[in-house]
Amino acid sequence: MIQLTHVVKKFGQRLAVNELSLTVPRGEIFGLLGHNGAGKSTAIGMMLGQVWPSGGEVTVCGHDVASHRARALAKVGAIFETPAFYDYLSGWRNLEILTHYSAPTSKARIKEVVDWVGLSGREHGRVKTYSHGMRARLALAQALLPQPELLILDEPGEGLDPEGIHEMRQTILRLHRELNLTILLSSHLLSEVEQTCKRIAVLHQGRKVFEGSVAEVKSARGQVLLRTNDQAAAVKLLRERGLITNASATGITPTDGKSTGEIARVLFDAGFSVDGIWQQEQTLEDFYLNLVKNPPPLPGKN
């Protein structure tokens, strides 16, 4: 549904996106991660034809966005940046006005999307009376108006309280499940991405530093939690024996090929009392923070 091939974007001398290649298959919820300034919004802007690439090719729904923007975006709905609404008008009237910029839309379709996002009963109230969560629902409703096959959602949970975040997550999952939508989700809420997305890509300083499945990330070995009667001495021994590569206040990182059982046996044999040793599952947050702190080198550089 989305294909970026060696995409570059420069703003003057600043390289915002650097040789980005990315594939989002049909029917998938795909997460796009990165800190502020990593290039996420620029990449999404190019997918939506709002930012012109300096090089490379952006294809959406089988069409090149640069040369066939209308065809590429005909079945695309999006929440991008901060959605703007007329506060003095009702949610319903805002949706009617938005359809004038895209394509004629029946009242039945507007009612359908209002029901989908859970605004029924409040759609005729003025937007200025809406809570932040209701505004987020209205933004999602406008993205659904063109009966999209692809949804591009840039920070849909931004500013929501925990209940609103939960409801947004459930709505996204339901849209994917029941309407078979392909969804590109950009978010700083890593726990939500972990619960929602099948695959992710991570951008750092304009370049892609990871693309793969969430299952792959979580199955990677995380830190081993270790509790002994003398933590400092135990860590020193394990380092000397080459059994660990790193240690923190909470645990250790075993050397590749070394098991927790082998570590425990060495400590027992050396007279330590081991109160606990267990493998901790790596979370998406653990993986992401480690990746952006220690990004892979640029190609051709050591």
C-alpha positions as CSV (number, residue, x, y, z in Angstrom):
1,M,0.0,0.0,0.0
2,I,2.9,2.3,0.7
3,Q,6.3,2.0,-1.0
4,L,9.2,4.5,-0.5
5,T,12.3,3.9,-2.5
6,H,15.5,5.8,-1.7
7,V,13.5,8.9,-0.7
8,V,15.5,12.1,0.2
9,K,14.2,15.4,1.4
10,K,16.3,18.5,1.9
11,F,15.1,21.8,3.4
12,G,17.9,24.1,2.2
13,Q,21.1,22.5,3.5
14,R,19.3,20.4,6.1
15,L,18.8,16.8,5.3
16,A,15.4,15.9,6.8
17,V,15.0,12.4,5.2
18,N,18.0,10.4,4.1
19,E,17.7,7.6,1.6
20,L,14.5,6.2,3.2
21,S,13.2,2.9,1.7
22,L,10.0,1.6,3.4
23,T,7.3,-0.9,2.6
24,V,3.8,-1.1,4.2
25,P,1.9,-4.2,2.9
26,R,-1.8,-4.3,2.4
27,G,-3.9,-5.2,5.5
28,E,-1.2,-4.4,8.1
29,I,-1.0,-2.0,11.0
30,F,2.5,-0.5,10.6
31,G,4.2,1.7,13.2
32,L,6.5,4.6,12.3
33,L,8.6,5.6,15.3
34,G,11.2,8.3,16.0
35,H,11.9,11.3,18.2
36,N,10.9,14.9,17.3
37,G,12.9,15.9,14.3
38,A,13.7,12.3,13.2
39,G,11.8,12.8,9.9
40,K,8.5,11.1,10.6
41,S,6.3,14.0,9.8
42,T,8.3,14.9,6.7
43,A,8.0,11.3,5.5
44,I,4.2,11.3,6.1
45,G,3.9,14.7,4.3
46,M,5.6,13.2,1.2
47,M,3.2,10.2,1.4
48,L,0.2,12.6,1.4
49,G,1.6,14.8,-1.4
50,Q,2.0,17.8,0.9
51,V,5.8,17.7,0.9
52,W,7.8,17.3,-2.4
53,P,10.7,14.9,-2.2
54,S,14.1,16.0,-3.3
55,G,14.8,12.5,-4.6
56,G,13.5,9.0,-4.7
57,E,10.0,7.6,-5.4
58,V,6.9,7.6,-3.2
59,T,4.1,5.2,-4.2
60,V,0.8,5.0,-2.4
61,C,-2.0,2.5,-3.4
62,G,0.0,1.6,-6.5
63,H,0.4,5.2,-7.9
64,D,3.3,7.6,-7.8
65,V,2.3,10.5,-5.5
66,A,4.4,13.0,-7.5
67,S,2.9,12.4,-10.9
68,H,-0.6,11.0,-10.0
69,R,-1.5,12.5,-6.6
70,A,-5.3,12.3,-7.0
71,R,-5.2,8.6,-7.9
72,A,-2.7,7.8,-5.2
73,L,-4.8,9.5,-2.5
74,A,-8.3,8.6,-3.7
75,K,-8.7,5.8,-1.1
76,V,-6.5,7.4,1.7
77,G,-7.8,8.9,4.9
78,A,-5.4,10.8,7.2
79,I,-5.0,12.6,10.5
80,F,-1.9,14.7,9.9
81,E,-0.6,17.4,12.2
82,T,-3.3,19.2,14.2
83,P,-6.7,18.8,12.6
84,A,-8.5,22.2,12.2
85,F,-12.2,22.5,12.8
86,Y,-14.7,25.4,12.9
87,D,-15.4,25.6,16.7
88,Y,-18.6,27.6,16.3
89,L,-20.1,24.9,14.0
90,S,-21.3,21.4,14.9
91,G,-19.2,18.3,14.4
92,W,-21.7,17.2,11.7
93,R,-21.5,20.5,9.8
94,N,-17.7,20.4,10.0
95,L,-17.8,16.9,8.3
96,E,-20.2,18.2,5.6
97,I,-17.8,21.1,4.8
98,L,-14.8,18.8,4.7
99,T,-16.6,16.7,2.0
100,H,-16.7,19.7,-0.3
101,Y,-12.9,19.6,-0.5
102,S,-12.8,15.9,-1.4
103,A,-15.9,14.4,-3.0
104,P,-19.7,14.6,-2.5
105,T,-20.7,12.4,0.5
106,S,-24.2,11.3,1.5
107,K,-25.7,12.0,4.9
108,A,-25.9,8.2,5.3
109,R,-22.1,8.0,5.0
110,I,-21.6,10.8,7.5
111,K,-23.9,9.1,10.0
112,E,-22.0,5.9,9.4
113,V,-18.6,7.3,10.3
114,V,-20.1,9.2,13.3
115,D,-21.4,5.9,14.6
116,W,-18.0,4.2,13.9
117,V,-16.1,6.7,16.0
118,G,-18.6,6.9,18.8
119,L,-19.9,10.4,18.4
120,S,-23.5,9.5,18.0
121,G,-25.7,11.9,20.1
122,R,-23.0,14.6,20.1
123,E,-22.5,15.2,16.4
124,H,-24.9,18.2,16.4
125,G,-23.2,19.9,19.3
126,R,-20.7,22.8,18.6
127,V,-17.1,21.7,18.4
128,K,-16.1,24.3,21.0
129,T,-18.0,22.2,23.5
130,Y,-16.1,19.0,22.6
131,S,-13.5,17.5,24.9
132,H,-10.1,16.6,23.6
133,G,-11.2,13.0,23.2
134,M,-14.2,14.0,21.2
135,R,-12.1,16.2,18.9
136,A,-9.9,13.2,18.3
137,R,-12.9,11.1,17.4
138,L,-14.1,13.9,15.0
139,A,-10.6,13.9,13.4
140,L,-10.9,10.2,12.9
141,A,-14.4,10.5,11.4
142,Q,-13.1,13.0,8.8
143,A,-10.3,10.5,7.9
144,L,-13.0,7.8,7.3
145,L,-15.3,9.8,5.1
146,P,-13.7,8.8,1.7
147,Q,-14.2,5.1,2.5
148,P,-10.4,4.6,2.6
149,E,-8.4,1.5,2.1
150,L,-5.4,3.1,3.8
151,L,-5.4,5.2,7.0
152,I,-2.4,7.4,7.9
153,L,-2.6,8.4,11.5
154,D,0.0,10.9,12.9
155,E,-0.1,10.9,16.7
156,P,-3.9,10.1,17.0
157,G,-3.6,9.7,20.8
158,E,-1.8,13.0,21.4
159,G,-3.1,14.8,24.4
160,L,-5.6,12.1,25.4
161,D,-6.1,10.8,28.9
162,P,-5.6,7.1,29.6
163,E,-9.2,6.3,29.0
164,G,-9.1,8.2,25.7
165,I,-5.9,6.4,24.6
166,H,-7.5,3.1,25.4
167,E,-10.6,3.9,23.4
168,M,-8.6,5.2,20.4
169,R,-6.5,1.9,20.4
170,Q,-9.7,-0.2,20.5
171,T,-11.2,1.9,17.6
172,I,-8.0,1.5,15.5
173,L,-8.0,-2.3,16.1
174,R,-11.7,-2.5,15.2
175,L,-11.3,-0.5,12.0
176,H,-8.4,-2.8,11.0
177,R,-10.3,-6.0,11.9
178,E,-13.8,-5.2,10.6
179,L,-13.0,-3.0,7.6
180,N,-9.7,-4.6,6.7
181,L,-7.9,-1.3,6.6
182,T,-4.2,-0.9,6.1
183,I,-3.0,1.6,8.8
184,L,0.2,3.5,9.2
185,L,0.4,4.7,12.8
186,S,3.0,7.3,13.9
187,S,3.1,7.7,17.7
188,H,5.3,8.5,20.6
189,L,3.2,6.2,22.8
190,L,5.4,3.1,22.5
191,S,3.1,0.9,24.6
192,E,0.2,1.6,22.2
193,V,2.4,0.8,19.2
194,E,3.5,-2.4,20.9
195,Q,-0.2,-3.4,21.5
196,T,-1.4,-2.3,18.0
197,C,1.2,-2.8,15.3
198,K,2.5,-5.9,13.7
199,R,5.6,-4.3,12.2
200,I,7.6,-1.1,12.8
201,A,10.2,1.2,11.4
202,V,12.4,3.5,13.5
203,L,13.8,6.7,12.1
204,H,16.7,8.5,13.6
205,Q,18.1,11.8,12.3
206,G,16.3,11.3,9.0
207,R,17.4,7.7,8.2
208,K,15.8,4.4,8.9
209,V,17.7,2.5,11.6
210,F,15.4,-0.5,12.0
211,E,12.5,-2.2,10.2
212,G,11.0,-5.4,11.4
213,S,8.2,-7.1,13.4
214,V,7.2,-6.3,17.0
215,A,7.4,-10.0,17.7
216,E,11.0,-10.0,16.6
217,V,11.8,-7.1,18.9
218,K,10.1,-8.7,21.9
219,S,11.7,-12.1,21.4
220,A,15.2,-10.6,21.5
221,R,17.0,-11.2,24.7
222,G,16.5,-8.5,27.3
223,Q,18.3,-7.9,30.5
224,V,18.7,-10.7,33.0
225,L,17.7,-9.7,36.5
226,L,20.1,-10.9,39.1
227,R,19.9,-10.9,42.9
228,T,22.8,-12.1,45.0
229,N,24.2,-11.6,48.5
230,D,27.1,-9.5,47.1
231,Q,26.0,-7.9,43.8
232,A,29.2,-5.9,43.1
233,A,31.5,-8.9,43.7
234,A,29.3,-11.2,41.6
235,V,29.3,-8.8,38.7
236,K,33.1,-8.5,38.9
237,L,33.5,-12.3,38.8
238,L,31.1,-12.6,35.8
239,R,33.0,-9.9,33.9
240,E,36.3,-11.6,34.6
241,R,34.9,-14.9,33.4
242,G,33.6,-13.3,30.2
243,L,30.0,-14.3,31.0
244,I,28.5,-10.8,30.8
245,T,29.0,-7.8,28.6
246,N,27.2,-5.2,30.7
247,A,25.7,-4.6,34.1
248,S,23.4,-2.1,35.7
249,A,21.8,-1.6,39.1
250,T,19.0,-3.9,38.1
251,G,20.6,-6.7,36.2
252,I,23.2,-8.0,33.7
253,T,23.5,-8.6,30.0
254,P,24.9,-12.1,29.2
255,T,27.5,-12.6,26.6
256,D,26.1,-14.2,23.5
257,G,25.7,-18.0,24.0
258,K,25.8,-17.8,27.8
259,S,22.8,-19.0,29.6
260,T,21.3,-18.0,33.0
261,G,21.9,-21.5,34.1
262,E,25.7,-21.3,33.4
263,I,25.9,-17.9,35.2
264,A,24.1,-19.3,38.2
265,R,26.4,-22.4,38.4
266,V,29.5,-20.2,38.3
267,L,28.2,-18.0,41.1
268,F,27.1,-21.0,43.2
269,D,30.6,-22.6,42.8
270,A,32.2,-19.4,43.8
271,G,30.2,-19.4,47.1
272,F,27.6,-16.7,46.2
273,S,24.0,-17.0,47.4
274,V,21.8,-16.5,44.4
275,D,18.4,-15.2,45.5
276,G,17.1,-14.9,42.0
277,I,18.1,-14.9,38.3
278,W,15.5,-14.6,35.5
279,Q,15.3,-13.5,31.9
280,Q,13.4,-10.2,31.4
281,E,11.4,-9.8,28.2
282,Q,12.5,-6.9,26.1
283,T,9.8,-4.3,25.7
284,L,9.5,-2.1,22.6
285,E,10.4,0.9,24.8
286,D,13.6,-0.9,25.9
287,F,14.5,-1.7,22.3
288,Y,13.7,1.8,21.0
289,L,15.6,3.7,23.7
290,N,18.7,1.5,23.2
291,L,18.5,1.9,19.5
292,V,18.3,5.7,19.4
293,K,21.1,6.0,22.0
294,N,23.3,3.6,20.0
295,P,22.2,3.9,16.4
296,P,23.9,1.7,13.8
297,P,26.7,3.6,11.9
298,L,26.0,5.2,8.5
299,P,26.9,2.9,5.6
300,G,30.5,3.0,4.8
301,K,31.4,4.4,8.2
302,N,32.9,2.6,11.2
